[in-house]
Amino acid sequence: MPQRDTYSVKEIANWILDYADEIGVPVSNMALNKLVYFAYEHALTEYGRKLTEAKIEAWDHGPVFREVYSSFKQFGAEPITDRAKKYNTGTDSVETVHPDLAPDDEEIINEAIDSMIRLPAFILREISHDARGPWAKVWNHTGSSNPGMEITDDLILSSLPTSRLSR
């Protein structure tokens, strides 16, 4: 299967949820947002690979993809038991987003999250709050403004230690 340029962030989130189900690990919305972020960060810093075009925002509890948060906010802090959906204009219906990731990208995501997926959400939050990391630089921004509190690729590439996998 040829590698696609990027995926919808909902595809990545649903892939992680499917993987978590396979290994019997419950995942909350906060944990899922951090896992998607860490997968994105890992692909970008280690492989120069941009997995999605979705905007990453700095929220109180760390990096968040608004589309992922909104898809699962009804679960609160409880484990997610559903999958992200999308509206299909062709059929005028809401459908589950089915991940169609290239095997190489699945491997990159797995490599990024495998050591973290069993960690509680509050630990993932603490990891994302690294004082040297992109979230902290956006959250503690001292300039006149930072519209949308966006965590950009340039900030990720310039802020991180070489790899979070060593933690």
Secondary structure, 3 states (H helix, E strand, C coil): CCCCCCECHHHHHHHHHHHHHHHCCCCCHHHHHHHHHHHHHHHHHHHCCCCECCCCEEECCEEECHHHHHHHHHHCCCCCCCCCEEEECCCCEEEECCCCCCHHHHHHHHHHHCCCCCCCHHHHHHHHCCCCCHHHHHHCCCCCCCHHHECCHHHHHHHCCCCHHHC
